[in-house]
Each structure stands twice: as structure tokens, then as C-alpha cells.
Amino acid sequence: MVSGYRPGWALVTVAVGYAIALAALFPVQIAFPLLADAFHVSISSVSWASTSFLLSLTVLALLAGRIGDLYGHKRVFVIGLVVTTLGALLCGLAPSWPLLVALRFVQGAGAALVSGNAMAIAANAVPPERRGKAIGLLTTSTSLGIVVASWLVGRLVGVMSWHAVFLVVVPFGLLALLTSLRMGPGFRPPPPPRLDWIGAVLLTLTLSTLVLSFSHFHEGPESFEAGWPYHSTMHALTVFGLALFLFWERRIANPLVDLRVFRVAPFTLSVLANLCFHMTMMSTSFMYPYLVERGFGLTATETANIVIGNNLAAMLAAVGTGALMDFLRSRVLQVFGIGLTFLSLLALALLPGLSYSLVVLVGFSLGLAGGAFQTANNAFVLSSLPPNQRGFASGMIDLTRQYGHTLGITVTTLVVAGAVEGAPSFTPVFQQAMFVTAGLAFVGYLLAFVATRRRISRLRAQETRAVEREIAPVA
């Protein structure tokens, strides 16, 4: 066993669990019309079937990872599997709309416990020379889980109606629970000090207001101009909550978050690069349907083809990048991944005569770039901190991914505000948005580049100190 895990069983378990934690979110949109008809709610209200899940997943992922550091990653992960699987079963049987929304919130909390600890388990279950393949497996499993779940839901809703959207997760959750019995006890930390409950509450409230600040929970048009009193209030509460959290964490002996981890430049810069990457990914995904259906006059099927090609390329790149990382012992592949993202987006922004075929080709390139970056960068983040803080690192990866998605849509909406309806052709509007998105990718590229250089310098300094200790007695 490595760190108390049986590596094969541990990786299978976290791959399946991580896949269903994220796949429980995306296919729900397929059944929005069915849910609206079954529960007699409006199309705008039915989005709460996804929103409630996403809110709890985003807010609790970082806290879940930190609790895993303190009480054992496997223990928290398995609890999350139980909550996610049972939540899916109860959602599929929910008799009323308010109960379904509440159960989706609970299911999202279970998914946070899973996703906040999955990467920590994968990183700790294998030796460093195999870590790239382990993280690559998790990156692949998320794309594969979304594709498989969407395919199954698309074929089962005709038989099981909206119930299939939630019940399709249950067999995979049971499978992960079964394999978890064979993965070993995992690393068992010593009894931790009393949990910093005040810090946990402050962190949860701060992240909650941050999520709400970028959501249009106000009356009137869904724009930041129309709802500026609401958004300004939420932003102010977020800043106030963050200040209280930092003040409290600096004062107590055993804080929930050891703020010194942010002094580790490779870690901090890499999670910021992750934020930039996911902003670009969601911005592009948000704009594809408008370009294909309004710009090219095609159907949603053609949009789906781009998404499928993107995910297939990401799966291939994730596997290849993990193996290449272990073979080369290199930490620069995340720079290549986000660099290719920048160049691909720049091509979408600047190439004249943009066509559907070209967008499909560049979409495949973006998938390759994304699979490479996420695998390499996630492994880099996890390797930057010691094993007893990898739950926190895993939570930071999830946190920056989810907020990156939210910020990506926000930035894109601001860039193209009013242009979608007013422009005679949507293609120039799309290219304008891609130019700004390419700028975000370039910022991520710079962050990843500096993080890699700082990591190399840090390793060389450690090696120098080790040599000096060895030769000191001789001198």
C-alpha cells in the first residue's frame, strides 16, 4: 500500500466518484422542459434544479477538502459518495418541486465532499513518479462521465421521463461505494485540534455571497446595470466577510486555513492560472451556440458536435499528458497547455472567413489544450503542498474551476452586451469576445510560466541545501 491505499482500487474509486459528482450537474439541462411540465413551473424557475446543486458544490468544495485534511480524505470522500448517491435516488422520487430543489442542494453538498477530496486521494495513493497518470485519469473521468451520463439520459428520458436524469447516477454511485471497500484505509491523520467552526462559518458565508454576487437574483433584466444595487451589496458583503475571515484566521492558534500556504508561489500562481483557464473555457462554451445557430444558421446538433469533439480531445490529451509527465519528469506541460489555449482562441478571434469547419477544428485544438493543461496544472498544484494539505489544494482547484466558469460567463456577457441582438452578423461579435478571452488565456499563460520557473528555482535551492548538508562534515 502507498499511504494506506491500494493504488489500483483507490484510483478506480475516485475516478468513478469524481465523474458522478460532476456528471450529476450537466445532464439535468436536457430534461428542463420535462421538469417544467411535470412540476408546473416556469422555464426560468426550472433552472434551480441546476443552480441549487451548483451553489452548494461551489461554496463547500474548499471547506470539504480542508475537513478531509483534518479527519481523513477517504472518510470524507465516502460520506460524500453516500450523500450524492442517496440524494440522486431521492431526487428521482421527489413528489414536489420545492423538495426536489432542496434535495439537489443536499446532493451538491455530497458532491463537494467527493470532489474536494478526490484529487488528494489520487495524489497520495501513488508515488510521485506516477502522479501524472493518476491526475490524468481523474481529468479523463470527468469528461467521460459527462459524455456517458448525457448519452444515457438522452435515451432513458423517453422511458423514465425526468426521473432518469437523477436515477442514472445511482448505479455508478453504488459501484464507487463497493470499490471503496477495497481501496484501503488511507492516510489517517492524528486526532486534530478542535475544528475552527467560526472560521468555517465565515468562509462559507463569504463564498456564498461571492457566488450570489455574480448571479442575477434580482428583479428586472438579467444585467449588472439593471441590478446594480443587488450586485454592489453582495460584492460589499463578500469583501467584508473575507476581511473578517482573514482577521479571525490570523488570531487563533489552529486556524481552519493556514494562510502561509499562499506564500508558496508555485501553488498560488497555479491556482490563479486555473481560474483564468476555466474563465476561457466557459466563455467559449457560452458563445458557441450563438455563433453556430445565429451566425452560421445551423442547428443545436452542430453545436453538440463541437462540444463532443472538444471533450474527446480533452480525454485523449489528459491520458497522454499524464503519461508524458511521468516519463519526462517535467512540470512545464501546463505552460504548453494554456499556451495552446491562447493561440487557439487568438485564431478564432483574428482569422478572416470564420467557418463551421474551422470552428470544429479549433474546438478540437482547445480540447487538447484543456486536457493537457488541467492534468499538468492540477498535478503541479497538488505537488506544491505536503500530503496533509492536499485536501485544501484539491478544494482550491475545484473552487477556482467553479468561479472561473461563473466569471467567464460574466466577462463574456459584459463584452457582447447588446451586440447579440443588434449586430447584423454575429461572427464579428463572437470574434470580439474571443479576443478578450484570448487575453485572459495569456494572463493564465504568464501565471503558469512564472509558477513553473519558481518551482524549478525552489527545487534547485533544495538540492543545493541537501548537497551542502552532505559535504559540511567533510569540510
C-alpha positions in Angstrom: 0.0 0.0 0.0 1.0 3.6 -0.6 0.0 6.0 2.2 -2.5 3.4 3.4 -4.2 3.0 -0.1 -4.3 0.1 -2.6 -3.4 2.3 -5.6 -5.5 0.4 -8.2 -8.7 0.3 -6.2 -8.2 3.8 -4.9 -7.8 5.3 -8.4 -10.9 3.4 -9.8 -13.0 4.6 -6.8 -12.0 8.2 -7.0 -12.3 8.3 -10.8 -15.9 6.9 -10.7 -16.8 9.1 -7.7 -15.3 12.3 -9.3 -17.1 11.6 -12.5 -20.5 11.2 -11.0 -20.0 14.3 -8.7 -19.7 16.4 -11.8 -21.9 14.4 -14.1 -24.8 14.9 -11.6 -24.8 18.5 -12.7 -24.6 18.8 -16.5 -27.2 16.3 -18.0 -30.0 17.9 -15.9 -30.4 20.7 -18.6 -31.6 18.0 -21.1 -34.7 17.5 -19.1 -35.6 21.1 -18.2 -38.7 21.1 -20.4 -39.9 17.8 -18.9 -39.3 19.1 -15.3 -41.2 22.3 -16.1 -44.2 20.3 -17.4 -44.1 17.7 -14.6 -43.9 20.2 -11.7 -45.8 23.1 -13.4 -43.0 25.6 -13.0 -41.7 28.2 -15.4 -38.7 27.8 -17.6 -36.8 30.4 -15.6 -37.7 28.7 -12.3 -36.7 25.2 -13.6 -33.0 26.3 -13.7 -33.0 25.9 -9.9 -32.6 22.2 -10.5 -29.0 23.0 -11.5 -28.5 26.3 -9.6 -29.1 24.8 -6.1 -26.7 21.9 -6.8 -24.0 24.3 -8.2 -24.4 26.7 -5.3 -23.6 24.1 -2.6 -20.9 22.4 -4.7 -19.1 25.7 -5.2 -19.4 27.0 -1.7 -18.5 23.8 0.1 -15.7 22.3 -2.0 -12.8 24.1 -0.3 -14.2 23.5 3.2 -14.7 19.8 2.3 -11.1 19.4 1.2 -9.8 21.1 4.4 -12.0 18.8 6.6 -10.5 15.9 4.7 -7.0 17.0 5.6 -8.1 17.1 9.3 -10.2 14.0 9.5 -9.1 11.7 6.7 -9.7 12.1 3.0 -11.2 8.7 2.5 -13.7 9.1 5.3 -15.0 12.4 4.0 -15.0 11.1 0.4 -17.1 8.1 1.2 -19.6 10.2 3.2 -19.8 12.4 0.1 -20.5 9.3 -2.1 -23.3 8.2 0.2 -24.9 11.7 0.2 -24.6 12.1 -3.6 -26.0 8.6 -4.4 -28.8 8.8 -1.9 -29.6 12.3 -3.0 -29.8 11.2 -6.6 -32.2 8.4 -5.6 -34.4 10.8 -3.6 -34.4 13.4 -6.3 -35.6 10.8 -8.8 -38.5 10.1 -6.5 -39.3 13.7 -5.3 -43.0 14.4 -5.2 -42.8 18.2 -5.3 -40.7 21.0 -6.8 -39.5 22.6 -3.5 -38.4 19.2 -2.2 -36.5 18.5 -5.4 -34.7 21.8 -5.2 -33.8 21.2 -1.6 -32.6 17.7 -2.3 -30.4 19.0 -5.2 -28.8 21.4 -2.7 -28.0 18.4 -0.4 -26.8 16.4 -3.3 -24.4 19.2 -4.3 -23.0 19.2 -0.7 -22.3 15.5 -1.2 -20.6 16.2 -4.5 -18.4 18.9 -2.8 -17.3 16.3 -0.2 -16.3 14.0 -3.1 -14.7 16.5 -5.4 -12.9 18.3 -2.6 -11.0 15.1 -1.7 -10.8 13.0 -4.9 -7.6 14.6 -6.2 -6.0 14.5 -2.8 -6.6 10.7 -2.6 -5.3 10.2 -6.1 -2.1 12.2 -5.4 -1.5 10.4 -2.1 -2.3 6.9 -3.4 0.6 6.7 -5.9 4.3 7.5 -5.7 5.4 10.9 -7.2 6.6 9.2 -10.4 3.1 8.0 -11.2 1.2 11.1 -10.1 0.8 12.4 -13.6 -1.1 9.3 -14.8 -3.3 9.4 -11.7 -4.4 13.0 -12.2 -4.8 12.4 -15.9 -7.2 9.6 -15.0 -9.4 11.9 -13.0 -9.3 14.6 -15.7 -10.4 11.9 -18.2 -13.1 10.5 -16.0 -14.9 13.9 -15.7 -15.2 14.3 -19.5 -16.1 10.7 -19.9 -18.7 10.8 -17.1 -20.4 13.8 -18.7 -20.5 12.2 -22.1 -21.8 8.8 -20.8 -24.4 10.4 -18.5 -25.7 12.7 -21.2 -25.9 9.7 -23.6 -27.8 7.6 -21.1 -30.1 10.4 -20.1 -30.9 11.2 -23.8 -32.0 7.6 -24.3 -33.8 6.9 -21.0 -35.9 10.0 -20.7 -38.3 8.6 -23.3 -38.9 5.6 -21.0 -38.5 7.1 -17.5 -39.3 10.7 -18.2 -37.4 13.3 -16.0 -36.7 10.6 -13.3 -33.9 9.2 -15.5 -31.8 12.4 -15.1 -31.2 11.7 -11.4 -31.5 7.9 -11.2 -28.8 7.3 -13.8 -26.2 8.3 -11.2 -27.3 5.7 -8.6 -25.7 2.6 -10.1 -22.4 4.3 -10.6 -22.5 5.7 -7.0 -23.2 2.1 -5.7 -20.3 0.9 -7.8 -17.9 3.5 -6.2 -19.1 2.6 -2.7 -18.5 -1.0 -3.4 -14.9 -0.4 -4.7 -14.2 1.9 -1.8 -14.3 -1.2 0.5 -11.1 -2.4 -1.3 -9.1 0.8 -1.6 -7.6 0.6 1.9 -8.0 2.8 4.9 -6.0 5.6 3.5 -3.9 8.1 5.5 -5.3 8.6 9.0 -4.1 11.9 10.4 -3.6 12.2 14.2 -6.6 13.4 16.2 -6.9 17.1 15.0 -7.4 20.0 17.4 -10.9 21.3 17.7 -12.3 22.3 14.3 -12.3 26.1 13.7 -16.1 26.3 13.4 -16.1 30.1 13.4 -13.6 30.1 10.5 -15.7 27.5 8.7 -18.9 29.6 9.1 -17.1 32.8 8.0 -15.6 31.1 5.0 -18.9 29.5 4.0 -20.8 32.8 4.3 -18.1 34.7 2.3 -18.1 32.2 -0.5 -21.9 32.2 -0.6 -22.1 36.0 -1.0 -19.4 35.7 -3.7 -21.5 33.2 -5.7 -24.6 35.3 -5.2 -22.8 38.5 -6.3 -22.4 37.1 -9.8 -25.9 35.7 -10.1 -28.9 37.7 -11.2 -31.2 37.1 -8.2 -33.0 40.4 -8.6 -36.0 41.7 -10.4 -35.7 43.1 -13.9 -33.4 42.2 -16.8 -30.5 39.8 -16.2 -27.9 42.5 -16.4 -25.5 44.0 -14.0 -26.6 47.5 -14.9 -30.3 46.7 -14.0 -29.4 45.1 -10.7 -26.5 47.2 -9.6 -27.9 47.7 -6.0 -28.1 44.0 -5.5 -24.7 43.2 -7.0 -23.0 46.0 -5.2 -24.4 44.9 -1.9 -23.3 41.3 -2.5 -19.8 42.5 -3.5 -19.5 44.6 -0.4 -20.6 41.7 1.8 -18.1 39.4 0.2 -15.2 41.9 0.9 -16.4 42.4 4.5 -16.7 38.6 5.0 -13.3 38.0 3.6 -11.8 40.6 5.9 -13.4 39.0 8.9 -12.2 35.6 7.9 -8.6 36.7 7.4 -8.7 38.6 10.7 -10.0 35.6 12.6 -7.6 33.1 11.0 -4.6 35.2 11.9 -5.7 35.4 15.6 -6.2 31.8 16.5 -3.7 29.0 17.2 -5.3 26.3 15.0 -6.9 28.1 12.0 -9.1 26.4 9.5 -6.8 27.6 6.7 -3.1 28.1 7.3 -2.7 31.3 5.3 1.1 30.7 4.9 0.3 28.2 2.1 -0.3 31.2 -0.1 3.3 32.2 0.3 4.2 29.1 -1.7 4.4 30.9 -5.1 4.0 27.9 -7.3 0.8 26.9 -5.6 -0.8 30.4 -5.6 0.2 31.2 -9.1 -1.0 27.8 -10.4 -4.5 28.1 -8.8 -4.8 31.6 -10.4 -3.8 30.2 -13.7 -6.5 27.5 -13.2 -9.0 30.4 -12.6 -8.0 32.1 -15.9 -8.2 28.8 -17.9 -11.7 28.0 -16.7 -12.9 31.5 -17.5 -11.8 31.0 -21.1 -13.3 27.5 -21.3 -16.8 28.6 -20.1 -16.7 31.8 -22.1 -16.1 29.8 -25.3 -18.7 27.2 -24.4 -21.2 30.0 -23.7 -20.6 31.6 -27.1 -20.6 28.5 -29.3 -24.4 28.1 -29.6 -24.9 31.8 -30.6 -22.2 31.5 -33.3 -23.3 28.2 -34.8 -27.1 28.8 -34.6 -27.2 32.6 -35.2 -24.0 33.2 -37.0 -23.9 30.1 -39.3 -27.7 29.4 -39.3 -27.1 25.7 -38.3 -28.8 23.6 -35.6 -28.1 22.6 -32.0 -26.8 19.3 -33.3 -23.9 21.0 -34.9 -23.2 22.8 -31.7 -23.2 19.5 -29.8 -20.7 18.1 -32.3 -18.2 20.8 -31.3 -18.7 20.0 -27.6 -18.3 16.2 -28.2 -15.2 16.7 -30.2 -13.8 19.1 -27.5 -14.4 16.5 -24.8 -13.0 13.6 -26.7 -9.8 15.6 -27.4 -9.6 16.5 -23.7 -9.8 12.9 -22.7 -7.0 11.9 -25.2 -4.8 14.8 -24.1 -5.4 14.1 -20.4 -4.2 10.5 -20.7 -1.2 11.4 -22.9 -0.2 14.3 -20.7 -0.2 12.2 -17.5 2.0 9.6 -19.1 4.3 12.2 -20.6 4.7 14.0 -17.3 5.7 10.8 -15.5 8.2 10.0 -18.4 9.8 13.4 -18.7 9.6 14.4 -15.0 8.7 17.8 -16.4 6.5 20.4 -14.8 6.2 22.7 -17.9 3.3 20.9 -19.7 0.8 23.2 -18.1 2.6 26.1 -19.8 2.2 24.3 -23.2 -1.5 23.6 -22.5 -2.5 27.1 -21.7 -0.2 28.5 -24.4 -2.1 26.3 -27.0 -5.3 27.6 -25.5 -4.2 31.2 -26.1 -3.1 30.5 -29.7 -6.4 28.6 -30.5 -8.5 31.5 -29.1 -6.4 34.0 -31.0 -7.1 32.1 -34.2 -10.8 32.3 -33.5 -10.5 36.0 -32.9 -8.4 37.0 -35.9 -8.8 34.5 -38.7 -10.9 36.0 -41.5 -13.7 34.0 -43.1 -14.6 32.1 -39.9 -16.4 28.9 -40.9 -18.1 26.0 -39.1 -15.3 23.6 -40.2 -12.7 25.9 -38.8 -14.5 26.2 -35.5 -14.8 22.4 -35.2 -11.0 22.1 -35.8 -10.1 24.9 -33.3 -12.6 23.3 -30.8 -10.6 20.1 -31.1 -7.4 22.0 -30.5 -9.0 23.7 -27.4 -9.9 20.2 -26.1 -6.3 19.0 -26.5 -5.0 22.1 -24.8 -7.6 21.9 -22.0 -6.9 18.2 -21.3 -3.1 18.9 -21.2 -3.4 22.0 -19.0 -5.8 20.6 -16.4 -3.8 17.4 -16.0 -0.4 19.1 -15.7 -1.6 22.1 -13.6 -3.7 20.0 -11.2 -0.7 17.7 -10.6 1.5 20.7 -10.1 -0.9 22.3 -7.6 -1.1 19.1 -5.6 2.7 18.5 -5.6 3.3 22.0 -4.3 1.8 21.2 -0.9 2.6 18.4 1.6 0.2 15.4 1.8 -1.6 16.7 4.8 -2.7 19.8 2.9 -3.7 18.2 -0.4 -7.4 18.3 0.5 -7.1 22.1 0.7 -5.2 22.0 -2.6 -7.9 19.9 -4.2 -10.6 22.2 -2.8 -8.8 25.2 -4.3 -8.7 23.5 -7.7 -12.5 23.0 -7.5 -13.1 26.5 -6.2 -11.2 28.2 -9.0 -12.8 26.0 -11.6 -16.4 26.8 -10.5 -15.7 30.6 -10.0 -13.8 30.6 -13.3 -17.0 29.3 -15.0 -19.1 32.0 -13.4 -16.6 34.8 -14.1 -16.2 33.6 -17.7 -19.9 34.0 -18.4 -19.9 37.4 -16.6 -17.0 38.8 -18.6 -18.4 37.5 -21.9 -21.8 39.0 -21.2 -20.3 42.3 -20.5 -18.2 42.2 -23.7 -21.1 41.4 -26.0 -23.8 43.3 -24.1 -26.4 44.5 -26.6 -24.4 43.2 -29.6 -26.1 39.8 -29.8 -29.5 41.3 -30.8 -28.2 44.4 -32.6 -25.4 43.2 -34.9 -26.3 42.3 -38.5 -23.9 39.4 -38.3 -22.9 37.5 -35.1 -19.5 36.4 -36.3 -17.8 39.8 -35.5 -19.4 39.7 -32.1 -18.1 36.2 -31.5 -14.6 37.2 -32.6 -14.6 40.3 -30.3 -15.5 38.0 -27.4 -12.7 35.5 -28.4 -10.2 38.3 -28.5 -10.9 39.3 -24.9 -11.0 35.6 -23.9 -7.6 35.1 -25.5 -6.3 37.9 -23.3 -7.5 36.0 -20.2 -5.7 32.9 -21.5 -2.5 35.0 -22.0 -2.7 36.1 -18.3 -3.0 32.4 -17.3 0.0 31.6 -19.5 2.1 34.2 -17.7 1.0 32.9 -14.3 1.8 29.3 -15.3 5.1 30.3 -16.7 6.2 32.2 -13.6 4.9 29.3 -11.4 7.0 26.8 -13.2 10.1 28.9 -13.0 9.6 29.5 -9.3 9.1 25.7 -8.8 12.3 24.9 -10.7 14.2 27.5 -8.7 12.8 26.2 -5.4 13.8 22.6 -6.3 17.3 23.7 -7.2 17.6 25.5 -3.9 16.5 22.4 -2.0 19.0 20.3 -3.9 21.8 22.8 -3.1 21.0 22.8 0.6 20.9 19.0 0.6 24.4 18.8 -1.0 25.7 21.4 1.4 24.5 19.4 4.4 26.2 16.3 3.0 29.6 17.9 2.5 29.5 20.0 5.7 31.1 17.3 7.9 33.9 16.8 5.5 34.7 20.4 5.4 
